[in-house]
Amino acid sequence: MNQNQQLFAAAQKHIPGGVNSPVRAFGSVGGTPRFFKKGLGAYAWDVDDQRYIDYVGSWGPLILGHTHPDVLEAVIAAAKNGMSFGAPTAAEVELADLICEMLPSIEQVRLVSSGTEATMSAIRLARGFTGRDKLVKFEGCYHGHADSLLVKAGSGLLTFGNPSSAGVPASVAADTLVLPYNDVAALEALFAEIGEQIAAIIVEPIAGNMNMVQASPEFVQAMRKLTENHGAILIYDEVMTGFRVDLQCTQGLHGVKPDLTCLGKVVGGGMPLAAFGGRSDIMAKLAPLGPVYQAGTLSGNPVAVAAGLATLKIIREDGFFNQLAIQTKKLCDGLIQVAKETNTIFSAQSVGGMFGFYFSKNIPQSFADVMNSDRTRFNAFFHGMLNKGIYLAPSAFEAGFVSAAHSDQDILDTLEAARSVFLEIK
Ligand code: PMP
């Protein structure tokens, strides 16, 4: 047994499934998860000293690559001054100001410690603000693991949601309505029927949890118009897309302003930090100003805030996003080209530093489309690439990420690996 295998066996003794978050277990692709010991720039090393070009980047946060010197320096300096106070600090004011400056739809923001907390709190706030209970989400979108969000659609448009995890009360799931992504007609029908009962729509405006699926412009417009017309709140879950697809997240790309936005991943620069914010009249309902309770011992943690601030300052530099988008597109265009040359049925797309690739002829528009891609081939591709030192997300339902540290040579090496793996798995 190598070190990874030994550690995975040992991990299972005291950690359920050997992991602290399920997808890490390689459940859908099979095999032994890699245990990492070090990261630098675009690379991560496992405990067997294998180096990988890392396209997971901690599932999105590492937009500057691993251990960026400025981020590291900021984190060390902050930690030396105190790990946590549970009281306000100047740096969190600076981060709040910066977020509001970068994202015009956010007038006020609250810092939390995970994406799950951000979405859970935003939903409670939307319900508290509107005095309504019903929540609309879309099939294939993931918004963290709060009870009301672990819900699958029943069949038919207006059937109430069923829990998709044990431990979620049916009564909680019943208030979550699940519609197909990018289906304007279904959304219009739902609002026509019960629009006045809907507290909020929560959506990933570019979905990254069913591989990568982009909302159509019509879908985005319909969500904005219908929520506005029916007094419901539009919540953008930009935990993944925030400061990843564009400096103004998807809001810069689509030109639509949501009422509330959830941020995570990049905003924390690799540390446990997330945020939710938006219209100040809504945010004013939060405790201590208003009746909606929300709190956190480590919220606005100074070490995490330091990592977030250092990261946001760099991604705001002139040309940063342009270069990141070019680099990510190079990877996708290259993969498409190599697939063509090897007669592989394949498609790929990217926005900013986020990408998706699919073993299907066309780019998916919905969860159903993603389900129709060739997952057996994905699994074979994943393992072939892993063997060649390319670390991709261990699931066909996850987006990928390029960082500013990924060089032209890294992309070329990845394409070279992909060429031989495409041939191997034919
Ligand atoms: N929303 C989205 C869009 C996400 O991608 C994630 C995590 N992948 C979450 C929410 C939950 O964030 P966390 O894992 O930090 O709780």
Residues whose N, C-alpha, C, O or C-beta is under 5 A from the ligand:
A	BS01	PMP	S114 G115 T116 Y142 H143 G144 E204 D237 V239 M240 G264
